[in-house]
């Protein structure tokens, strides 16, 4: 089981899409090509925040609290994270995209590549990994190399006061790294031998360990991206977001 909390401030008035965003027409037969560059540009813009939408910088993406229960495989650890932050999302490159964006339908599948991204957080661990005991509390860094991120978002187009809007109803995220490196400070109460040895074991077995817990990161990021997108989508008319 995984629990997380995060917050965004909602806006209360209708807004126009900022001029920095690139617009695509849903009637354009080459809309997928347009959306690739438009989405990359959107992430760059959101990296510095958008004041009129009360949207804070997405560099980093922050999840205030995250709790991951024991996994079903090699990770039998209760993990608690505070101020979990994922860096370098604004540098995401779109490598594949398919879409169905019409007057009444909104489905977009996007695959991103993040060559170098990393997580920092305060952590608290207690349990077993690979049958070995692990306990500790402190700061950690998790590096994800050449991270592939397939996403699928589904939206619902509806009318309010005669104006069409779209709202993301589902956003699924997958995390597929080429390699993961863990660095947990202060394991075993700062033991100078046990801590480094456990980090070595984690890194030698990174694939099995990450596979057992990545669902929590995927669920958290899916929820965050959905909320970020809807901060804009709920307040900008559909015809302004995606031209007729």
C-alpha positions in Angstrom: 0.0 0.0 0.0 1.2 3.5 -0.8 0.0 6.8 0.6 1.1 10.2 -0.5 0.0 13.8 -0.1 0.6 16.9 -2.2 -1.2 20.2 -2.7 -1.7 22.7 -5.5 -3.6 26.0 -5.2 -6.7 26.2 -7.4 -7.6 29.1 -9.6 -11.1 30.6 -9.6 -11.3 32.5 -12.9 -11.2 31.5 -16.5 -7.8 32.1 -18.1 -6.1 32.1 -21.5 -3.3 29.8 -22.4 0.0 31.7 -21.8 1.7 32.9 -25.0 4.8 30.8 -24.3 2.8 27.6 -25.0 2.7 26.3 -28.5 -0.8 25.5 -29.9 -1.9 22.7 -32.1 -5.0 22.2 -34.2 -7.0 19.1 -33.6 -8.0 19.1 -37.3 -4.4 19.0 -38.4 -3.5 15.6 -39.9 0.0 16.1 -38.5 -1.2 16.9 -35.0 1.1 14.3 -33.5 4.2 16.1 -34.8 2.9 19.4 -33.5 2.1 17.9 -30.1 5.6 16.5 -29.7 7.2 20.0 -29.7 4.3 21.6 -27.9 4.5 19.2 -25.0 8.3 19.6 -24.7 7.8 23.4 -24.7 5.1 23.1 -22.1 7.4 21.2 -19.7 10.0 23.9 -20.2 7.6 26.7 -19.4 6.2 24.9 -16.3 9.7 24.4 -15.1 9.8 28.0 -14.0 6.1 28.1 -12.8 3.1 29.9 -14.1 1.9 32.6 -11.7 -1.5 33.3 -13.2 -2.4 29.6 -12.7 -0.8 29.5 -9.2 1.4 26.8 -10.5 4.7 26.5 -8.8 7.9 25.4 -10.6 8.0 21.8 -11.6 11.8 21.8 -11.1 11.6 19.8 -8.9 8.3 17.8 -8.8 7.6 17.5 -5.1 5.5 15.0 -3.2 5.2 16.1 0.5 4.8 12.7 2.0 5.0 9.2 0.6 4.6 5.9 2.4 5.3 2.6 0.7 4.4 -0.7 2.4 6.2 -4.0 2.1 6.6 -5.2 -1.5 5.7 -8.6 -2.7 9.3 -9.6 -3.8 12.7 -8.8 -2.5 11.7 -5.6 -0.7 10.0 -6.3 2.7 10.5 -2.8 4.0 8.1 -0.1 5.2 9.4 3.1 3.5 8.5 6.6 4.6 9.6 9.6 2.6 9.2 13.3 3.3 9.8 16.1 0.8 10.3 13.6 -2.0 11.6 15.6 -5.0 12.1 14.5 -8.6 14.5 16.7 -10.6 15.0 17.5 -14.4 11.4 16.9 -15.6 11.6 20.2 -17.7 14.3 18.5 -19.8 12.0 15.6 -20.9 12.3 14.7 -24.5 9.3 13.3 -26.3 10.3 10.2 -28.3 7.0 8.8 -29.2 3.4 10.1 -29.3 0.0 9.0 -30.5 -3.2 10.9 -30.0 -7.0 11.0 -30.5 -8.0 14.7 -30.0 -11.4 15.5 -31.5 -14.3 17.7 -30.6 -15.5 15.1 -28.1 -12.5 12.8 -27.4 -9.1 13.4 -25.7 -6.6 10.6 -25.5 -2.8 11.1 -25.7 -0.1 8.5 -25.2 3.4 10.0 -24.8 6.8 8.4 -24.2 9.5 10.6 -22.7 13.2 10.1 -22.2 15.0 11.7 -19.3 18.7 11.1 -19.7 19.6 12.0 -16.2 17.1 12.5 -13.4 17.3 12.0 -9.7 15.3 11.9 -6.5 16.2 13.5 -3.1 14.2 12.9 0.0 14.3 12.4 3.8 13.7 8.8 4.4 12.9 6.3 7.2 13.3 2.6 6.5 12.6 -0.5 8.6 12.5 -4.1 7.3 14.4 -6.5 5.1 15.8 -6.3 1.6 17.0 -9.5 -0.1 16.4 -11.2 3.4 18.9 -8.7 4.9 17.8 -6.4 7.7 17.8 -2.7 6.9 17.0 0.2 9.1 17.8 3.9 9.0 16.6 7.5 8.8 18.2 10.4 7.0 18.7 11.9 3.6 18.8 9.8 0.4 19.5 10.3 -3.3 18.2 8.0 -6.0 19.6 8.5 -9.5 17.7 7.2 -12.5 19.8 6.9 -15.7 18.3 7.1 -19.2 14.8 7.0 -17.8 12.0 6.0 -20.3 8.6 7.2 -19.2 5.6 5.9 -21.2 2.4 7.8 -20.2 -1.3 7.5 -21.1 -3.8 10.2 -20.4 -7.5 10.2 -21.0 -9.7 13.3 -20.7 -13.3 14.1 -20.8 -14.6 17.0 -22.9 -17.7 18.8 -21.5 -19.4 22.1 -21.7 -19.7 24.8 -19.0 -21.9 27.8 -19.8 -21.8 26.9 -23.5 -17.9 26.7 -23.5 -16.0 23.4 -24.0 -13.4 22.4 -21.5 -11.4 19.2 -21.1 -10.4 17.5 -17.8 -7.9 14.7 -17.4 -9.7 11.8 -15.8 -6.9 9.3 -15.9 -3.1 9.6 -16.2 -0.9 6.5 -16.0 2.9 6.6 -15.8 5.5 4.0 -16.2 9.2 4.3 -15.1 11.7 2.2 -17.1 15.3 3.2 -16.2 18.5 1.7 -17.7 20.1 1.9 -14.3 19.3 3.1 -10.7 21.8 4.1 -8.1 20.8 4.3 -4.4 22.6 6.4 -1.8 21.0 6.2 1.7 22.8 8.2 4.3 22.9 7.2 8.0 21.8 3.6 7.5 22.1 1.6 10.7 22.5 4.8 12.7 25.5 5.8 10.7 27.5 2.6 11.1 30.6 3.2 8.9 30.8 -0.4 7.7 27.2 -1.6 7.5 25.8 1.6 5.8 28.2 1.6 2.8 27.9 -2.2 2.5 24.1 -2.1 2.3 24.3 0.7 -0.3 26.6 -1.5 -2.3 24.1 -4.4 -2.1 21.3 -2.2 -3.1 23.1 -1.0 -6.2 24.3 -4.5 -7.2 20.6 -5.6 -7.1 19.0 -2.3 -8.3 16.8 -3.9 -10.9 15.0 -6.3 -8.6 14.7 -3.7 -5.9 13.3 -1.0 -8.1 10.8 -3.3 -9.8 9.3 -4.1 -6.4 8.7 -0.5 -5.4 8.4 1.5 -8.6 4.6 1.3 -8.6 4.5 3.8 -5.8 6.6 6.3 -7.6 4.5 5.8 -10.8 1.2 6.3 -8.9 2.5 9.4 -7.2 3.8 11.0 -10.3 0.6 10.1 -12.2 -1.5 11.9 -9.6 0.8 14.9 -9.6 0.9 15.3 -13.4 -2.9 14.9 -13.5 -3.3 17.7 -11.0 -0.8 19.9 -12.7 -2.5 19.4 -16.1 -6.0 20.1 -14.7 -4.9 23.3 -13.2 -4.6 24.5 -16.7 -7.2 22.4 -18.5 -10.0 23.3 -16.2 -9.5 27.0 -16.7 -8.6 27.3 -20.4 -11.3 26.7 -23.0 -10.8 23.6 -25.1 -10.7 25.6 -28.3 -7.8 27.7 -26.9 -5.9 24.6 -25.7 -6.4 22.7 -29.0 -7.4 24.8 -31.9 -10.4 23.6 -34.0 
